Amino acid sequence: MSLSGNIRTMPLPDLLQWLAAATKTGVVSFNRGGTEKKLFFDEGKIVGASSNDPTDFIGQWLVSCGRITEDQLRIALGEQERSNTFLGTILVQMRALSEQEVSVVLAMKAEEILYGLFHWEEGSFEFHDGEFEKLPFRISLSIQDVLLKGLRRFDEMQVIRKEFPDATVVLQRTSSPMPQSVMANPHARNITESIDGARPIAAIALHTHTSEFIVSKFLHELLRAELVEIVKDSASAASRTRAAGSAGLSGNGFLAPARKLLDRRDYEGALKLLSGATQDDREARSLIEEAEAGLVEHLYRLHLPQDKIPLLARPLSDLMGENLSPEEFYLLSRIDGEWNLRSIVTISPLREVEALRVLNRLRERGVITFK
């Protein structure tokens, strides 16, 4: 049997409890925008989790923890693309990690994918009953443990949101010295050193390859300890987000116009139109997938050659007054005159299509060139 719905009307805790009580075996897929996360069930227990969100990938997690560098990740991902080998195996072969460390990280990432779903207020789901493909790594989580931890994280985020309404908040260090215990932790030090009075929380999350929840929780602890202070709420970034989210038409009136745009290969126009689609509109999701795939191919072929090296048209410091989005700031900060475009997109915590859309806007504005 199958079951589908939206977590607005069937909240995640209710869905998980139903799957556990019925001792279900199968896969439940969650979709929000272009993000898809899957939970794998075996007789009512969660045995695996996957995600197409790059911030959930093992490589991004290892960079955020300081276990590997972005350059090591770039090399490993290049080898993975050539050999189709599991990334963890490649990192072991590179002697960047031990097999035991890979197992620990995989378990942590699977749990992070799962608990991240508790922050979703909107999203569709589909459960498909029956056996699934063999997982490269299995975990075993009881639903009761998941609910306790997940709901605790949800409550933590509600407290955090009282100080940080969204990820556009900007903070700066106070005159108080940072405790040695913070600076001795590579992950905490990386986040701390990214606090510069200019980057919003979303930009710090991208820069450190860390989830917004983890960054927000850590910064909230620093705020309570008076080690950082709020500079401003980046209202312009928030307004851009609201504008982007309201670009679509109501109801399903955008489907036919979007189809016409796709037929004319106006992929960017179709995506803008479809941005107003509801999460449980399957036809709209199918059109979005088609538009994204077409746009990726189009941009690589005509405007963003993968093997070319992007260059800044002027120094990054001169661009700070241009009100850059977190995504723009992150990608621009990785342009060093040595990495080609493919390498930058590969190590980015953004989805490929999102990174390419940002880079193409920067190209159109004359911010970047290629050699």
Number of C-alpha atoms within 10 A of each C-alpha: 7 11 11 15 17 19 22 12 10 13 15 20 17 13 16 20 15 14 21 20 12 11 14 20 22 22 23 22 18 25 18 17 17 15 13 16 20 20 20 24 26 19 14 21 22 27 19 24 25 19 19 13 16 19 23 21 19 19 26 24 23 21 20 25 18 18 15 17 15 21 14 17 22 20 16 23 22 16 16 17 11 9 10 10 13 14 20 22 16 18 23 15 13 13 10 17 17 14 13 10 13 19 14 10 16 22 16 14 21 23 19 15 21 19 19 17 17 21 16 15 12 18 19 22 22 17 22 16 15 13 12 13 8 7 12 8 12 16 16 12 15 12 19 14 9 17 18 11 14 22 15 14 18 18 14 13 19 14 14 19 15 9 14 20 13 17 22 21 23 22 22 20 20 14 9 10 8 16 9 9 9 15 15 10 12 14 18 19 17 19 23 22 12 19 19 13 16 17 23 25 26 22 24 27 25 23 23 24 29 23 20 19 20 13 21 23 18 15 23 20 13 18 18 11 12 13 18 22 18 15 14 14 17 19 11 13 18 16 11 11 12 11 11 14 15 15 15 21 14 11 11 15 11 18 18 10 14 24 18 12 18 21 12 10 15 17 24 16 14 27 23 16 22 26 19 20 26 20 21 21 12 12 11 21 19 10 19 24 13 16 25 20 14 17 22 18 12 15 17 16 11 8 14 22 16 16 14 15 20 26 20 19 13 12 11 14 7 8 15 11 8 7 12 16 20 21 20 16 18 22 21 23 12 19 18 13 12 12 17 19 22 21 21 22 21 19 22 24 28 20 16 18 19 17 20 22 16 17 24 18 13 17 18 12 9 12 18 18 16 17 10
